[in-house]
Amino acid sequence: MKVALGIGCDRGTPTATIAQGIAEALAACAATLADVRAVASIDLKADEPGLLQVVEENGWCCSFYPAAALAEVAVPHPSETVRRHTGTPSVSEAAALLAANAGPSLLLIEKHKLRGPDGRHVTVSIARISQ
């Protein structure tokens, strides 16, 4: 199975929290790190150290989309809170769908949320990449 990850996180979220969120989300849909073909987030996270380190450690490429592009994607769980902070109602779901070039029916994990021991949050969405 080939999958794309969409990742949203608080500013300053540690690498360990992001990695744990990814591992939990992948396990929830019976996928593995080896199944990941694409990773994406919002351009506001293009300089996020924890996210960049997870991407580098796994040898992934990460796409960063502007809020306007993410806002155009139909998602199952838009959030007004996310819109207030980022300018789009979805980061993780929309980013996963854009990276997978897929429609909402291909979301395997809509929003896996984790609050790390550091108090920081990460949200991971996973979309199947059509064969």
C-alpha positions as CSV (number, residue, x, y, z in Angstrom):
1,M,0.0,0.0,0.0
2,K,1.3,3.5,-0.9
3,V,0.2,6.3,1.4
4,A,0.7,10.1,1.8
5,L,0.9,11.7,5.2
6,G,-0.6,15.1,6.0
7,I,0.9,16.6,9.2
8,G,-0.1,19.6,11.3
9,C,1.6,20.5,14.6
10,D,2.0,23.2,17.2
11,R,5.0,25.5,16.8
12,G,8.0,23.9,18.5
13,T,6.6,20.3,18.6
14,P,9.5,18.0,19.3
15,T,10.6,15.3,16.8
16,A,9.7,12.5,19.2
17,T,6.1,13.7,19.4
18,I,5.7,14.0,15.7
19,A,7.3,10.6,15.1
20,Q,5.0,9.0,17.7
21,G,1.9,10.5,16.1
22,I,3.0,9.2,12.7
23,A,3.7,5.7,14.1
24,E,0.3,5.6,15.8
25,A,-1.6,6.8,12.7
26,L,0.2,4.3,10.5
27,A,-0.5,1.4,12.9
28,A,-4.2,2.4,13.0
29,C,-4.5,1.7,9.3
30,A,-2.1,-1.2,9.1
31,A,0.5,0.8,7.2
32,T,4.3,1.1,7.9
33,L,7.0,3.7,7.4
34,A,8.0,1.9,4.3
35,D,4.5,2.5,2.8
36,V,5.0,6.3,3.0
37,R,5.6,7.9,-0.5
38,A,4.6,11.5,0.2
39,V,4.5,13.9,3.2
40,A,2.9,17.3,3.2
41,S,1.9,20.2,5.5
42,I,1.1,23.9,5.3
43,D,3.9,26.3,4.2
44,L,3.8,27.9,7.7
45,K,5.6,24.7,8.8
46,A,8.3,24.7,6.2
47,D,10.8,25.8,8.9
48,E,9.5,23.6,11.7
49,P,12.6,21.8,13.1
50,G,10.8,18.7,14.6
51,L,8.9,18.1,11.3
52,L,11.9,18.6,9.1
53,Q,14.0,16.2,11.3
54,V,11.4,13.5,11.1
55,V,11.2,13.9,7.3
56,E,15.0,13.9,7.0
57,E,15.4,10.8,9.3
58,N,13.0,8.8,7.1
59,G,14.4,10.0,3.7
60,W,11.1,11.5,2.7
61,C,10.4,14.6,0.6
62,C,7.9,17.0,2.1
63,S,5.6,19.3,0.1
64,F,4.4,22.5,1.8
65,Y,1.2,24.0,0.5
66,P,-0.1,27.6,1.0
67,A,-3.3,28.0,3.1
68,A,-5.2,29.0,-0.1
69,A,-4.5,25.7,-1.8
70,L,-5.4,23.7,1.3
71,A,-8.6,25.6,1.8
72,E,-9.8,24.5,-1.6
73,V,-9.7,20.8,-0.6
74,A,-13.0,19.2,0.6
75,V,-12.3,17.5,3.9
76,P,-14.5,15.5,6.3
77,H,-13.6,17.5,9.4
78,P,-12.9,21.3,8.7
79,S,-12.0,23.3,11.8
80,E,-12.8,26.9,12.5
81,T,-10.0,26.9,15.1
82,V,-7.5,25.8,12.5
83,R,-8.8,28.4,10.1
84,R,-8.3,31.2,12.6
85,H,-4.7,30.1,13.2
86,T,-3.7,29.2,9.6
87,G,-6.1,30.6,7.1
88,T,-7.4,27.2,6.1
89,P,-10.0,24.9,7.8
90,S,-7.7,21.9,7.4
91,V,-4.0,21.2,7.4
92,S,-3.5,17.5,7.9
93,E,-6.5,16.1,6.0
94,A,-6.1,18.6,3.1
95,A,-2.3,18.1,2.9
96,A,-2.6,14.3,2.8
97,L,-5.2,14.5,0.0
98,L,-3.2,16.9,-2.0
99,A,0.0,14.9,-1.6
100,A,-1.9,11.7,-2.6
101,N,-3.7,13.4,-5.4
102,A,-6.8,11.8,-4.0
103,G,-10.4,12.5,-3.1
104,P,-11.8,12.3,0.5
105,S,-12.9,8.7,0.0
106,L,-9.2,7.7,0.0
107,L,-8.6,9.1,3.5
108,L,-7.5,6.1,5.6
109,I,-7.0,8.1,8.8
110,E,-8.9,11.4,9.0
111,K,-7.3,13.0,12.0
112,H,-5.1,11.2,14.4
113,K,-4.4,13.6,17.2
114,L,-1.6,13.3,19.8
115,R,-0.7,15.5,22.7
116,G,2.9,14.7,23.6
117,P,4.4,14.6,27.1
118,D,5.7,18.1,26.2
119,G,2.1,19.4,25.8
120,R,2.6,20.0,22.1
121,H,0.1,18.6,19.6
122,V,0.5,16.8,16.3
123,T,-2.3,15.8,13.9
124,V,-1.6,13.2,11.2
125,S,-3.9,12.3,8.4
126,I,-3.2,9.4,5.9
127,A,-4.5,9.1,2.4
128,R,-4.1,6.1,0.1
129,I,-2.2,6.9,-3.1
130,S,-4.2,5.4,-6.0
131,Q,-2.3,2.8,-7.9
